[in-house]
Amino acid sequence: MTRAKERLFLMSEKNNESEYCEDIPKEFKRVKVSESEFTEEMLSKPLKEVFDMVQDGKLESEIAKIKKQEQSVIESYIAKLIYYGILDVKKFVDDKTYAVIASKVPKDLDGVRLAPIKRELPERITYGQIRYVLADIKKKD
């Protein structure tokens, strides 16, 4: 396939079918995987590394030191793993804390910001816990 055809295909692709070309090889077709079909094998390398460390019992702060990244980055990876259903939110947030955070989460999750939620919560609740609960709520929607 020529480069021009590839670009045309990628620009015009809609629902895994090209409007312009019938002869598109399978390797160029994008397949959308639903979150319910998402498995551990499909994880990117950074997500897989964090997943493995969590499975080994390491805390977010320990993982951040090992990977030389900010703890908030590790928390966002864990939130993605919760969203994909690979990790359980209950491993990170107890039921009572979950209920307190969930009660302050707005109904419309589009563009939701953490800081306004955090201001309404007890000081002991972390941004990481808020991220985890939001990921779990989004997963259920």
Salt bridges, closest charged atoms under 4 A:
GLU13 OE1 - ARG30 NE 3.42
ASP23 OD2 - LYS5 NZ 3.20
GLU40 OE2 - LYS48 NZ 2.75
GLU49 OE2 - LYS45 NZ 3.94
GLU49 OE1 - LYS67 NZ 2.46
ASP52 OD1 - LYS48 NZ 2.95
GLU75 OE1 - ARG131 NH1 2.94
ASP95 OD1 - LYS90 NZ 3.97
ASP136 OD1 - LYS139 NZ 3.13
ASP136 OD2 - LYS140 NZ 3.13
